[in-house]
Amino acid sequence: MKISAVIPVYNSGKILSGTYNNIDSELKKITDKYEILFRDDGSKDNSKECLDKLAKKKNVKVFFNGENKGLGYTLRSLFKDAKGEYVIYFDADAYLCFDLTLLQNFVEKMKENDVLIASRYERKNRNIPFYRVYPSRVYNFINKILFGLDIEDIGSGFVIFKKKAIDSINLESDKFDIHVELFAKLKKAGYKIEEIPVNYNHWYGGSFDVFKHGPKTLLNTFKVWYKIRK
């Protein structure tokens, strides 16, 4: 069994060393056949210098978009580059937010699933800002109506996929709506998606801004729905 961990990077230089160390440590407990893929999306901090150092590590591959193209473009590229039977999507700050020691148990559960989501919102995590919780609930309700998605955490930064499932669908989104496109198309294709509640610690350094990116993501979500319903 080979595992690919894919990590989009944007202005994450100050945490990338921790990202690598924590993910590498947990993957070693599961298998010696793994790869960690980073792709930088036009960062303006020292992410490139940090990634150049990480590229020298065993099992690490580093890619650069050159300019900012969006999370969707970055993830789609990472999914294509991944060679593992299982693909684990991590946000760069995942080790600060999630208990990554759950990873081994999650991989075991993949024997019964095609997708496994670490859900932030199915437990009462009081440390998640209200301006993230309530818009997320509204957005998830909209996605339930549009796509029939019964998922509480569409934008989770800790998700495991079977590579064959990802390879079987055509992804087009370049921005944050990549999440809903992924799950909507996987559901439509008949894949089994399970969501597992986990404890979560919010980190305030993430790139998604509800007020800046939320309206455009919602608009793009309707565009995804329009394309899928054809």
N, CA, C and O of each residue as an XYZ file, in Angstrom:
920
protein
N       0.840     -1.199      0.000
C       0.000      0.000      0.000
C       0.872      1.245      0.000
O       1.699      1.423      0.895
N       0.699      2.101     -0.986
C       1.430      3.365     -1.026
C       0.480      4.511     -0.731
O      -0.657      4.529     -1.202
N       0.952      5.461      0.048
C       0.155      6.617      0.448
C       0.803      7.886     -0.080
O       2.019      8.060      0.006
N      -0.021      8.769     -0.626
C       0.434     10.091     -1.046
C      -0.225     11.146     -0.174
O      -1.452     11.239     -0.129
N       0.577     11.936      0.515
C       0.061     13.084      1.257
C       0.267     14.311      0.388
O       1.393     14.598     -0.020
N      -0.813     15.046      0.095
C      -0.715     16.224     -0.770
C      -1.044     17.474      0.037
O      -2.036     17.514      0.765
N      -0.197     18.498     -0.100
C      -0.320     19.688      0.732
C      -0.194     20.957     -0.109
O       0.900     21.278     -0.574
N      -1.285     21.678     -0.309
C      -1.203     22.979     -0.980
C      -0.524     23.986     -0.046
O      -0.740     23.968      1.165
N       0.292     24.853     -0.624
C       1.040     25.820      0.179
C       0.777     27.233     -0.328
O       0.872     27.506     -1.525
N       0.445     28.123      0.602
C       0.354     29.536      0.256
C       0.731     30.364      1.488
O       0.010     30.364      2.485
N       1.838     31.052      1.415
C       2.339     31.879      2.515
C       2.385     31.103      3.832
O       1.915     31.578      4.866
N       2.956     29.911      3.772
C       2.991     29.020      4.933
C       4.407     28.768      5.440
O       4.648     27.805      6.167
N       5.333     29.628      5.059
C       6.739     29.390      5.368
C       7.028     29.131      6.830
O       7.858     28.279      7.146
N       6.370     29.840      7.731
C       6.703     29.711      9.144
C       6.238     28.401      9.769
O       6.638     28.071     10.885
N       5.398     27.654      9.060
C       4.910     26.397      9.647
C       5.302     25.157      8.843
O       5.011     24.038      9.265
N       5.961     25.336      7.687
C       6.196     24.195      6.795
C       7.091     23.122      7.398
O       6.907     21.936      7.122
N       8.050     23.520      8.210
C       8.909     22.530      8.857
C       8.070     21.627      9.756
O       8.237     20.407      9.757
N       7.160     22.242     10.527
C       6.274     21.466     11.389
C       5.316     20.610     10.592
O       4.993     19.492     10.994
N       4.854     21.132      9.454
C       3.968     20.362      8.581
C       4.647     19.077      8.149
O       4.084     17.990      8.277
N       5.853     19.211      7.641
C       6.597     18.027      7.188
C       6.874     17.071      8.343
O       6.586     15.879      8.234
N       7.423     17.566      9.436
C       7.834     16.699     10.548
C       6.667     15.892     11.108
O       6.807     14.698     11.371
N       5.523     16.536     11.292
C       4.379     15.849     11.884
C       3.747     14.841     10.926
O       3.400     13.734     11.337
N       3.597     15.208      9.671
C       2.996     14.285      8.710
C       3.924     13.113      8.425
O       3.484     11.966      8.353
N       5.202     13.404      8.263
C       6.178     12.339      8.031
C       6.199     11.350      9.195
O       6.258     10.139      8.985
N       6.150     11.866     10.407
C       6.179     11.014     11.602
C       4.996     10.057     11.643
O       5.156      8.887     11.989
N       3.803     10.548     11.291
C       2.611      9.700     11.343
C       2.574      8.696     10.186
O       2.132      7.562     10.368
N       3.027      9.097      9.018
C       3.035      8.177      7.873
C       3.992      7.018      8.103
O       3.719      5.897      7.672
N       5.096      7.268      8.768
C       6.075      6.217      9.054
C       5.481      5.095      9.905
O       5.924      3.948      9.834
N       4.481      5.437     10.703
C       3.842      4.441     11.568
C       2.954      3.495     10.765
O       2.606      2.411     11.234
N       2.593      3.910      9.561
C       1.641      3.157      8.755
C       2.316      2.323      7.678
O       1.980      1.156      7.480
N       3.268      2.932      6.986
C       3.918      2.254      5.860
C       5.255      2.926      5.545
O       5.468      4.091      5.880
N       6.149      2.181      4.899
C       7.387      2.801      4.425
C       7.268      3.209      2.960
O       8.218      3.716      2.362
N       6.086      2.979      2.394
C       5.835      3.363      1.006
C       4.906      4.579      0.995
O       3.685      4.452      0.898
N       5.501      5.721      1.096
C       4.708      6.943      1.084
C       5.492      8.077      0.437
O       6.717      8.028      0.320
N       4.755      9.092      0.024
C       5.353     10.297     -0.528
C       4.599     11.500      0.017
O       3.399     11.434      0.284
N       5.321     12.591      0.173
C       4.722     13.841      0.639
C       4.929     14.880     -0.453
O       6.061     15.219     -0.797
N       3.822     15.382     -0.994
C       3.876     16.312     -2.117
C       3.416     17.694     -1.670
O       2.315     17.856     -1.144
N       4.271     18.681     -1.886
C       3.932     20.075     -1.626
C       3.825     20.806     -2.958
O       4.625     20.570     -3.863
N       2.841     21.691     -3.079
C       2.769     22.558     -4.264
C       2.483     23.979     -3.802
O       1.458     24.256     -3.179
N       3.412     24.871     -4.121
C       3.280     26.270     -3.724
C       2.479     27.051     -4.762
O       2.710     26.932     -5.965
N       1.541     27.845     -4.274
C       0.646     28.589     -5.164
C       1.018     30.070     -5.203
O       0.192     30.932     -4.902
N       2.261     30.358     -5.576
C       2.682     31.749     -5.720
C       2.813     32.496     -4.413
O       2.435     33.665     -4.328
N       3.344     31.841     -3.387
C       3.506     32.486     -2.076
C       4.388     33.722     -2.166
O       5.278     33.809     -3.012
N       4.125     34.687     -1.269
C       4.883     35.922     -1.244
C       5.803     35.993     -0.025
O       6.480     37.000      0.184
N       5.830     34.929      0.780
C       6.717     34.903      1.943
C       7.928     34.025      1.618
O       8.346     33.948      0.462
N       8.485     33.373      2.621
C       9.670     32.539      2.418
C       9.337     31.075      2.162
O      10.181     30.203      2.370
N       8.114     30.797      1.713
C       7.708     29.404      1.484
C       8.622     28.698      0.485
O       8.957     27.530      0.680
N       9.026     29.383     -0.572
C       9.873     28.747     -1.580
C      11.191     28.286     -0.980
O      11.637     27.172     -1.254
N      11.817     29.122     -0.170
C      13.085     28.748      0.452
C      12.897     27.536      1.365
O      13.734     26.633      1.385
N      11.808     27.519      2.112
C      11.520     26.385      3.012
C      11.280     25.109      2.208
O      11.752     24.036      2.584
N      10.551     25.228      1.110
C      10.254     24.063      0.284
C      11.504     23.543     -0.417
O      11.652     22.334     -0.598
N      12.402     24.436     -0.812
C      13.655     23.998     -1.431
C      14.459     23.126     -0.470
O      15.116     22.176     -0.893
N      14.407     23.445      0.816
C      15.091     22.636      1.828
C      14.388     21.292      2.013
O      15.036     20.251      2.116
N      13.054     21.329      2.054
C      12.289     20.095      2.236
C      12.437     19.158      1.046
O      12.338     17.939      1.194
N      12.671     19.722     -0.133
C      12.809     18.909     -1.349
C      13.984     17.940     -1.254
O      14.044     16.960     -1.997
N      14.910     18.210     -0.353
C      16.075     17.339     -0.173
C      15.775     16.136      0.712
O      16.583     15.214      0.825
N      14.597     16.160      1.339
C      14.210     15.064      2.221
C      13.768     13.849      1.411
O      13.274     13.969      0.290
N      13.960     12.678      2.011
C      13.507     11.450      1.372
C      11.978     11.455      1.268
O      11.285     11.879      2.193
N      11.465     10.981      0.138
C      10.024     10.833     -0.095
C       9.278     12.154     -0.274
O       8.047     12.169     -0.292
N      10.004     13.258     -0.405
C       9.346     14.559     -0.583
C       9.478     15.026     -2.033
O      10.549     14.934     -2.633
N       8.371     15.526     -2.585
C       8.380     16.141     -3.908
C       7.783     17.539     -3.780
O       6.793     17.744     -3.076
N       8.391     18.483     -4.461
C       7.967     19.875     -4.362
C       7.681     20.431     -5.752
O       8.444     20.212     -6.693
N       6.567     21.153     -5.865
C       6.160     21.759     -7.135
C       5.796     23.221     -6.897
O       5.438     23.614     -5.787
N       5.894     24.016     -7.959
C       5.578     25.446     -7.853
C       4.674     25.864     -9.010
O       4.936     25.532    -10.166
N       3.606     26.597     -8.685
C       2.726     27.109     -9.730
C       3.337     28.305    -10.458
O       2.984     28.595    -11.602
N       4.258     28.995     -9.782
C       4.858     30.182    -10.380
C       4.078     31.431    -10.048
O       4.659     32.438     -9.642
N       2.781     31.380    -10.213
C       1.897     32.483     -9.843
C       0.681     31.910     -9.140
O       0.403     30.715     -9.229
N      -0.038     32.771     -8.442
C      -1.202     32.322     -7.689
C      -2.336     31.920     -8.623
O      -2.853     32.744     -9.377
N      -2.718     30.652     -8.568
C      -3.772     30.137     -9.450
C      -4.976     29.610     -8.687
O      -5.989     29.267     -9.296
N      -4.885     29.540     -7.376
C      -6.025     29.111     -6.582
C      -5.896     27.712     -6.015
O      -5.142     26.881     -6.522
N      -6.655     27.469     -4.945
C      -6.601     26.168     -4.282
C      -7.030     25.042     -5.208
O      -6.421     23.973     -5.213
N      -8.078     25.277     -5.992
C      -8.585     24.228     -6.874
C      -7.546     23.782     -7.887
O      -7.319     22.586     -8.075
N      -6.921     24.744     -8.533
C      -5.875     24.420     -9.506
C      -4.747     23.652     -8.823
O      -4.247     22.665     -9.363
N      -4.352     24.101     -7.648
C      -3.248     23.475     -6.916
C      -3.587     22.044     -6.526
O      -2.770     21.139     -6.690
N      -4.789     21.845     -6.012
C      -5.199     20.499     -5.608
C      -5.336     19.568     -6.809
O      -4.910     18.415     -6.757
N      -5.921     20.062     -7.873
C      -6.070     19.222     -9.069
C      -4.706     18.761     -9.577
O      -4.547     17.617    -10.004
N      -3.735     19.653     -9.527
C      -2.382     19.304     -9.959
C      -1.759     18.281     -9.018
O      -1.115     17.333     -9.468
N      -1.946     18.468     -7.730
C      -1.403     17.522     -6.744
C      -2.025     16.141     -6.899
O      -1.328     15.130     -6.805
N      -3.327     16.092     -7.134
C      -3.998     14.805     -7.322
C      -3.421     14.058     -8.528
O      -3.269     12.836     -8.497
N      -3.105     14.799     -9.580
C      -2.528     14.159    -10.763
C      -1.110     13.660    -10.492
O      -0.705     12.611    -10.993
N      -0.366     14.418     -9.698
C       1.021     14.047     -9.403
C       1.125     12.885     -8.421
O       2.123     12.165     -8.416
N       0.106     12.699     -7.593
C       0.137     11.656     -6.564
C       0.131     10.259     -7.183
O      -0.595     10.001     -8.143
N       0.947      9.361     -6.626
C       1.067      8.011     -7.157
C       0.534      6.942     -6.202
O       0.558      5.754     -6.524
N       0.055      7.358     -5.032
C      -0.361      6.385     -4.030
C      -1.735      5.789     -4.272
O      -2.545      6.336     -5.021
N      -1.981      4.665     -3.630
C      -3.311      4.038     -3.663
C      -4.300      4.896     -2.891
O      -5.466      5.012     -3.268
N      -3.821      5.499     -1.802
C      -4.601      6.439     -1.018
C      -3.967      7.814     -1.139
O      -2.743      7.946     -1.119
N      -4.810      8.844     -1.265
C      -4.338     10.223     -1.314
C      -4.916     10.957     -0.111
O      -6.133     11.004      0.072
N      -4.042     11.523      0.700
C      -4.484     12.250      1.887
C      -4.248     13.736      1.663
O      -3.113     14.180      1.488
N      -5.327     14.489      1.670
C      -5.230     15.942      1.518
C      -5.113     16.572      2.896
O      -5.983     16.403      3.750
N      -4.023     17.301      3.095
C      -3.820     18.061      4.321
C      -3.682     19.542      3.988
O      -2.989     19.897      3.034
N      -4.328     20.404      4.756
C      -3.940     21.804      4.753
C      -2.564     21.893      5.394
O      -2.204     21.040      6.205
N      -1.792     22.912      5.042
C      -0.457     23.050      5.615
C      -0.494     23.183      7.131
O       0.465     22.817      7.811
N      -1.607     23.710      7.670
C      -1.714     23.887      9.116
C      -2.427     22.720      9.807
O      -2.823     22.842     10.966
N      -2.591     21.604      9.118
C      -3.362     20.483      9.673
C      -2.812     20.004     11.008
O      -3.581     19.649     11.901
N      -1.491     19.988     11.156
C      -0.903     19.473     12.402
C      -1.175     20.399     13.583
O      -1.099     19.974     14.736
N      -1.493     21.665     13.301
C      -1.832     22.614     14.358
C      -3.299     22.521     14.762
O      -3.685     22.965     15.843
N      -4.103     21.945     13.891
C      -5.553     21.952     14.079
C      -6.144     20.582     14.424
O      -7.081     20.487     15.217
N      -5.591     19.523     13.826
C      -6.129     18.179     13.997
C      -5.160     17.295     14.780
O      -3.958     17.559     14.832
N      -5.696     16.259     15.378
C      -4.878     15.243     16.032
C      -4.450     14.237     14.967
O      -5.218     13.344     14.611
N      -3.239     14.379     14.464
C      -2.791     13.534     13.363
C      -2.479     12.105     13.788
O      -2.227     11.251     12.937
N      -2.490     11.834     15.080
C      -2.316     10.449     15.519
C      -3.522      9.594     15.136
O      -3.474      8.367     15.223
N      -4.609     10.252     14.710
C      -5.798      9.533     14.239
C      -5.582      8.920     12.856
O      -6.373      8.092     12.405
N      -4.522      9.329     12.200
C      -4.320      8.953     10.805
C      -4.300      7.445     10.598
O      -4.910      6.940      9.656
N      -3.602      6.724     11.472
C      -3.500      5.277     11.301
C      -4.869      4.615     11.362
O      -5.163      3.720     10.569
N      -5.698      5.044     12.289
C      -7.054      4.498     12.408
C      -7.905      4.877     11.208
O      -8.717      4.077     10.742
N      -7.723      6.092     10.706
C      -8.471      6.547      9.537
C      -8.136      5.708      8.303
O      -9.021      5.342      7.530
N      -6.850      5.411      8.130
C      -6.437      4.599      6.978
C      -7.065      3.205      7.061
O      -7.452      2.637      6.040
N      -7.164      2.661      8.259
C      -7.812      1.358      8.447
C      -9.277      1.419      8.009
O      -9.788      0.480      7.399
N      -9.946      2.526      8.323
C     -11.352      2.674      7.974
C     -11.571      2.822      6.471
O     -12.694      2.682      5.987
N     -10.500      3.105      5.735
C     -10.631      3.245      4.287
C     -10.911      1.913      3.599
O     -11.261      1.893      2.419
N     -10.764      0.815      4.309
C     -11.126     -0.486      3.746
C     -12.624     -0.556      3.469
O     -13.078     -1.339      2.634
N     -13.387      0.281      4.186
C     -14.844      0.268      4.058
C     -15.382      1.516      3.369
O     -16.594      1.659      3.210
N     -14.488      2.428      2.956
C     -14.918      3.703      2.385
C     -14.086      4.067      1.162
O     -13.031      3.488      0.905
N     -14.587      5.034      0.425
C     -13.824      5.608     -0.680
C     -13.275      6.981     -0.318
O     -12.259      7.423     -0.855
N     -13.972      7.650      0.610
C     -13.555      8.968      1.089
C     -13.829      9.046      2.582
O     -14.862      8.581      3.064
N     -12.888      9.640      3.305
C     -13.054      9.802      4.743
C     -12.719     11.244      5.111
O     -11.630     11.733      4.808
N     -13.669     11.927      5.772
C     -13.507     13.342      6.107
C     -13.378     13.504      7.615
O     -14.213     13.010      8.373
N     -12.319     14.205      8.052
C     -12.198     14.580      9.461
C     -13.041     15.838      9.661
O     -12.692     16.909      9.165
N     -14.141     15.704     10.381
C     -15.132     16.779     10.460
C     -14.940     17.653     11.690
O     -14.910     17.168     12.820
N     -14.809     18.958     11.445
C     -14.633     19.920     12.530
C     -15.942     20.305     13.191
O     -15.943     20.713     14.352
N     -17.048     20.187     12.490
C     -18.297     20.791     12.945
C     -19.293     19.817     13.562
O     -20.360     20.232     14.013
N     -18.963     18.532     13.590
C     -19.900     17.575     14.167
C     -19.742     17.452     15.677
O     -20.529     16.779     16.343
N     -18.716     18.108     16.208
C     -18.559     18.211     17.657
C     -18.611     19.687     18.034
O     -18.392     20.555     17.189
N     -18.898     19.969     19.297
C     -18.993     21.355     19.727
C     -17.599     21.888     20.054
O     -17.172     21.901     21.208
N     -16.915     22.318     19.023
C     -15.591     22.904     19.212
C     -15.749     24.400     19.484
O     -15.920     25.191     18.557
N     -15.692     24.771     20.730
C     -15.965     26.155     21.087
C     -14.865     27.117     20.625
O     -15.055     28.333     20.637
N     -13.736     26.576     20.226
C     -12.642     27.451     19.816
C     -12.711     27.827     18.335
O     -11.830     28.528     17.839
N     -13.739     27.373     17.627
C     -13.915     27.792     16.238
C     -14.694     29.113     16.246
O     -15.768     29.182     16.842
N     -14.174     30.156     15.598
C     -14.858     31.457     15.611
C     -16.268     31.355     15.040
O     -16.512     30.617     14.085
N     -17.180     32.097     15.629
C     -18.574     32.047     15.186
C     -18.704     32.475     13.730
O     -19.590     31.999     13.021
N     -17.817     33.384     13.272
C     -17.908     33.856     11.891
C     -17.447     32.791     10.893
O     -17.567     32.984      9.683
N     -16.919     31.667     11.394
C     -16.626     30.529     10.532
C     -17.720     29.468     10.652
O     -18.088     28.828      9.666
N     -18.235     29.288     11.873
C     -19.220     28.231     12.112
C     -20.533     28.495     11.387
O     -21.015     27.628     10.658
N     -21.118     29.666     11.571
C     -22.455     29.919     11.039
C     -22.487     30.029      9.514
O     -23.393     29.471      8.895
N     -21.545     30.720      8.888
C     -21.527     30.689      7.421
C     -21.336     29.277      6.868
O     -21.892     28.930      5.827
N     -20.542     28.463      7.576
C     -20.330     27.088      7.132
C     -21.619     26.283      7.198
O     -21.896     25.477      6.309
N     -22.407     26.497      8.247
C     -23.675     25.786      8.377
C     -24.636     26.170      7.255
O     -25.319     25.317      6.689
N     -24.678     27.464      6.942
C     -25.544     27.932      5.854
C     -25.075     27.348      4.526
O     -25.882     26.878      3.724
N     -23.762     27.380      4.303
C     -23.191     26.868      3.049
C     -23.459     25.370      2.915
O     -23.808     24.897      1.834
N     -23.299     24.636      3.990
C     -23.545     23.197      3.950
C     -25.017     22.888      3.686
O     -25.338     21.913      3.007
N     -25.911     23.722      4.224
C     -27.344     23.553      3.969
C     -27.656     23.770      2.495
O     -28.448     23.039      1.901
N     -27.023     24.783      1.915
C     -27.211     25.054      0.483
C     -26.721     23.872     -0.347
O     -27.364     23.474     -1.318
N     -25.580     23.319      0.043
C     -25.030     22.181     -0.695
C     -25.888     20.928     -0.542
O     -25.930     20.082     -1.436
N     -26.556     20.818      0.574
C     -27.463     19.689      0.762
C     -28.640     19.801     -0.201
O     -29.086     18.803     -0.768
N     -29.141     21.026     -0.383
C     -30.257     21.250     -1.307
C     -29.819     21.056     -2.760
O     -30.507     20.405     -3.546
N     -28.664     21.631     -3.105
C     -28.208     21.602     -4.497
C     -27.731     20.226     -4.940
O     -28.058     19.767     -6.035
N     -26.949     19.567     -4.074
C     -26.275     18.332     -4.473
C     -26.698     17.094     -3.684
O     -26.283     15.978     -4.000
N     -27.528     17.297     -2.653
C     -27.896     16.171     -1.798
C     -26.753     15.730     -0.913
O     -26.714     14.580     -0.474
N     -25.814     16.636     -0.641
C     -24.643     16.303      0.171
C     -24.974     16.418      1.655
O     -25.306     17.499      2.142
N     -24.884     15.321      2.354
C     -25.117     15.321      3.795
C     -23.759     15.351      4.499
O     -23.390     14.418      5.212
N     -23.028     16.444      4.281
C     -21.680     16.605      4.823
C     -21.629     17.888      5.635
O     -22.003     18.955      5.147
N     -21.165     17.783      6.875
C     -21.095     18.935      7.758
C     -19.872     19.801      7.502
O     -19.901     21.009      7.738
N     -18.794     19.186      7.016
C     -17.531     19.924      6.869
C     -16.995     19.795      5.446
O     -16.078     19.018      5.181
N     -17.581     20.567      4.538
C     -17.197     20.537      3.128
C     -15.730     20.927      2.946
O     -15.035     20.357      2.105
N     -15.259     21.898      3.734
C     -13.909     22.423      3.542
C     -12.866     21.876      4.484
O     -11.876     22.554      4.758
N     -13.053     20.675      4.988
C     -12.090     20.097      5.918
C     -10.690     20.043      5.308
O     -10.521     19.780      4.117
N      -9.703     20.294      6.145
C      -8.316     20.238      5.697
C      -7.628     18.939      6.015
O      -6.402     18.886      6.110
N      -8.413     17.881      6.181
C      -7.878     16.548      6.485
C      -8.856     15.534      5.895
O      -9.847     15.177      6.531
N      -8.573     15.076      4.679
C      -9.468     14.173      3.967
C      -8.655     13.076      3.276
O      -7.605     13.351      2.696
N      -9.141     11.836      3.338
C      -8.477     10.723      2.661
C      -9.352     10.239      1.504
O     -10.560     10.057      1.657
N      -8.730     10.037      0.357
C      -9.421      9.554     -0.837
C      -8.736      8.288     -1.359
O      -7.526      8.118     -1.205
N      -9.509      7.419     -1.969
C      -8.908      6.379     -2.790
C      -8.559      7.024     -4.127
O      -9.389      7.698     -4.738
N      -7.336      6.812     -4.569
C      -6.860      7.465     -5.796
C      -7.738      7.115     -6.989
O      -7.986      7.960     -7.849
N      -8.207      5.878     -7.044
C      -9.039      5.473     -8.174
C     -10.340      6.262     -8.223
O     -10.897      6.485     -9.298
N     -10.819      6.682     -7.067
C     -12.051      7.484     -7.026
C     -11.793      8.867     -7.612
O     -12.573      9.351     -8.433
N     -10.704      9.502     -7.194
C     -10.369     10.826     -7.722
C     -10.122     10.767     -9.226
O     -10.575     11.631     -9.977
N      -9.400      9.736     -9.652
C      -9.052      9.615    -11.072
C     -10.273      9.395    -11.964
O     -10.215      9.641    -13.169
N     -11.369      8.933    -11.378
C     -12.548      8.596    -12.187
C     -13.457      9.793    -12.466
O     -14.391      9.692    -13.261
N     -13.182     10.931    -11.810
C     -14.022     12.117    -12.012
C     -13.202     13.237    -12.652
O     -11.979     13.289    -12.518
N     -13.895     14.119    -13.339
C     -13.241     15.245    -13.997
C     -13.426     16.505    -13.169
O     -14.543     17.005    -13.035
N     -12.341     17.017    -12.613
C     -12.397     18.211    -11.784
C     -11.977     19.431    -12.598
O     -11.033     19.372    -13.386
N     -12.695     20.540    -12.395
C     -12.443     21.743    -13.183
C     -12.203     22.994    -12.344
O     -11.614     23.956    -12.837
N     -12.641     23.002    -11.098
C     -12.592     24.214    -10.279
C     -11.154     24.640     -9.979
O     -10.283     23.811     -9.718
N     -10.933     25.953    -10.023
C      -9.619     26.509     -9.714
C      -9.550     27.132     -8.324
O      -8.462     27.353     -7.791
N     -10.702     27.413     -7.742
C     -10.712     28.162     -6.479
C     -11.206     27.275     -5.326
O     -11.088     26.051     -5.374
N     -11.761     27.921     -4.287
C     -12.166     27.189     -3.091
C     -13.367     26.280     -3.312
O     -13.628     25.401     -2.492
N     -14.100     26.473     -4.400
C     -15.239     25.605     -4.680
C     -14.804     24.201     -5.109
O     -15.646     23.346     -5.386
N     -13.493     23.964     -5.163
C     -12.993     22.619     -5.470
C     -13.542     21.594     -4.485
O     -13.783     20.445     -4.855
N     -13.743     22.004     -3.230
C     -14.231     21.077     -2.210
C     -15.601     20.519     -2.576
O     -15.803     19.305     -2.590
N     -16.539     21.415     -2.872
C     -17.891     20.954     -3.163
C     -17.930     20.208     -4.492
O     -18.693     19.253     -4.638
N     -17.126     20.624     -5.455
C     -17.085     19.901     -6.725
C     -16.598     18.468     -6.509
O     -17.154     17.523     -7.069
N     -15.567     18.320     -5.699
C     -15.044     16.990     -5.385
C     -16.126     16.080     -4.827
O     -16.390     15.005     -5.364
N     -16.745     16.524     -3.747
C     -17.707     15.670     -3.049
C     -18.975     15.450     -3.860
O     -19.547     14.360     -3.847
N     -19.413     16.489     -4.566
C     -20.624     16.343     -5.375
C     -20.421     15.320     -6.487
O     -21.296     14.493     -6.742
N     -19.274     15.376     -7.144
C     -19.021     14.454     -8.247
C     -18.717     13.039     -7.747
O     -19.074     12.059     -8.401
N     -18.067     12.934     -6.601
C     -17.817     11.609     -6.022
C     -19.133     10.962     -5.575
O     -19.332      9.760     -5.757
N     -20.023     11.759     -4.994
C     -21.328     11.235     -4.585
C     -22.130     10.797     -5.798
O     -22.736      9.726     -5.796
N     -22.135     11.628     -6.838
C     -22.880     11.303     -8.047
C     -22.359     10.032     -8.691
O     -23.122      9.285     -9.303
N     -21.046      9.781     -8.555
C     -20.438      8.588     -9.137
C     -20.664      7.349     -8.276
O     -20.289      6.245     -8.670
N     -21.279      7.524     -7.098
C     -21.643      6.379     -6.267
C     -20.612      5.958     -5.242
O     -20.703      4.862     -4.690
N     -19.633      6.807     -4.975
C     -18.598      6.443     -4.007
C     -19.083      6.660     -2.576
O     -19.904      7.537     -2.308
N     -18.563      5.851     -1.673
C     -18.973      5.923     -0.272
C     -18.128      6.951      0.468
O     -16.901      6.863      0.506
N     -18.812      7.927      1.052
C     -18.158      9.012      1.777
C     -18.575      8.931      3.246
O     -19.765      8.918      3.562
N     -17.592      8.877      4.134
C     -17.884      8.871      5.573
C     -17.242     10.088      6.222
O     -16.127     10.484      5.882
N     -17.971     10.666      7.159
C     -17.494     11.836      7.899
C     -17.346     11.449      9.367
O     -18.284     10.940      9.980
N     -16.165     11.694      9.925
C     -15.895     11.314     11.310
C     -15.634     12.560     12.154
O     -14.741     13.343     11.829
N     -16.394     12.759     13.229
C     -16.175     13.922     14.095
C     -14.805     13.843     14.774
O     -14.401     12.784     15.255
N     -14.107     14.959     14.806
C     -12.803     15.013     15.470
C     -12.712     16.306     16.277
O     -13.432     17.270     16.021
N     -11.813     16.302     17.253
C     -11.527     17.539     17.965
C     -10.686     18.437     17.066
O      -9.892     17.959     16.256
N     -10.871     19.732     17.219
C     -10.232     20.670     16.311
C      -9.809     21.933     17.060
O     -10.555     22.459     17.885
N      -8.612     22.405     16.760
C      -8.117     23.655     17.327
C      -7.912     24.659     16.194
O      -7.083     24.448     15.309
N      -8.661     25.732     16.229
C      -8.590     26.696     15.127
C      -7.267     27.442     15.142
O      -6.799     27.900     16.184
N      -6.673     27.554     13.948
C      -5.460     28.353     13.763
C      -5.818     29.528     12.878
O      -6.451     29.357     11.836
N      -5.417     30.716     13.284
C      -5.867     31.932     12.611
C      -4.999     32.347     11.433
O      -5.176     33.437     10.889
N      -4.066     31.497     11.036
C      -3.179     31.876      9.945
C      -3.569     31.313      8.599
O      -2.807     31.451      7.642
N      -4.728     30.681      8.484
C      -5.146     30.076      7.225
C      -5.407     31.104      6.131
O      -5.589     32.289      6.408
N      -5.422     30.640      4.892
C      -5.559     31.568      3.760
C      -7.012     31.905      3.419
O      -7.270     32.901      2.743
N      -7.968     31.081      3.882
C      -9.366     31.338      3.526
C      -9.954     32.415      4.422
O      -9.884     32.323      5.648
N     -10.530     33.428      3.809
C     -11.190     34.524      4.521
C     -12.672     34.492      4.147
O     -13.026     34.643      2.978
N     -13.529     34.296      5.143
C     -14.964     34.158      4.895
C     -15.520     35.344      4.112
O     -16.294     35.167      3.172
N     -15.122     36.552      4.504
C     -15.693     37.757      3.896
C     -15.083     38.043      2.518
O     -15.754     38.578      1.635
N     -13.824     37.687      2.344
C     -13.159     37.928      1.065
C     -13.482     36.848      0.041
O     -13.769     37.146     -1.119
N     -13.433     35.596      0.472
C     -13.579     34.476     -0.458
C     -14.967     33.855     -0.462
O     -15.342     33.189     -1.427
N     -15.744     34.065      0.615
C     -17.047     33.426      0.744
C     -18.020     33.700     -0.394
O     -18.551     32.753     -0.976
N     -18.275     34.976     -0.737
C     -19.248     35.267     -1.799
C     -18.865     34.647     -3.143
O     -19.723     34.098     -3.835
N     -17.595     34.726     -3.517
C     -17.155     34.154     -4.795
C     -17.275     32.634     -4.774
O     -17.645     32.020     -5.775
N     -16.960     32.026     -3.624
C     -17.092     30.580     -3.502
C     -18.543     30.154     -3.666
O     -18.825     29.147     -4.316
N     -19.464     30.914     -3.082
C     -20.886     30.600     -3.211
C     -21.339     30.721     -4.663
O     -22.066     29.863     -5.164
N     -20.911     31.782     -5.332
C     -21.259     31.960     -6.743
C     -20.724     30.805     -7.582
O     -21.435     30.269     -8.432
N     -19.476     30.424     -7.344
C     -18.874     29.326     -8.095
C     -19.545     27.987     -7.786
O     -19.575     27.087     -8.625
N     -20.077     27.873     -6.578
C     -20.793     26.649     -6.207
C     -22.033     26.473     -7.072
O     -22.337     25.362     -7.506
N     -22.744     27.556     -7.323
C     -23.913     27.482     -8.206
C     -23.498     27.149     -9.638
O     -24.233     26.476    -10.360
N     -22.329     27.617    -10.042
C     -21.816     27.278    -11.371
C     -21.507     25.781    -11.457
O     -21.770     25.139    -12.473
N     -20.941     25.233    -10.364
C     -20.676     23.783    -10.314
C     -21.983     23.013    -10.426
O     -22.079     22.034    -11.167
N     -22.989     23.465     -9.682
C     -24.301     22.806     -9.713
C     -24.892     22.841    -11.124
O     -25.447     21.846    -11.592
N     -24.774     23.977    -11.793
C     -25.335     24.119    -13.134
C     -24.671     23.134    -14.108
O     -25.342     22.541    -14.952
N     -23.357     22.969    -13.983
C     -22.640     22.062    -14.868
C     -22.984     20.604    -14.575
O     -23.170     19.805    -15.494
N     -23.066     20.262    -13.284
C     -23.305     18.873    -12.892
C     -24.711     18.414    -13.253
O     -24.917     17.252    -13.602
N     -25.670     19.315    -13.171
C     -27.075     18.895    -13.392
C     -27.383     18.624    -14.855
O     -28.433     18.061    -15.165
N     -26.492     19.010    -15.759
C     -26.750     18.803    -17.181
C     -26.783     17.323    -17.521
O     -26.989     16.960    -18.679
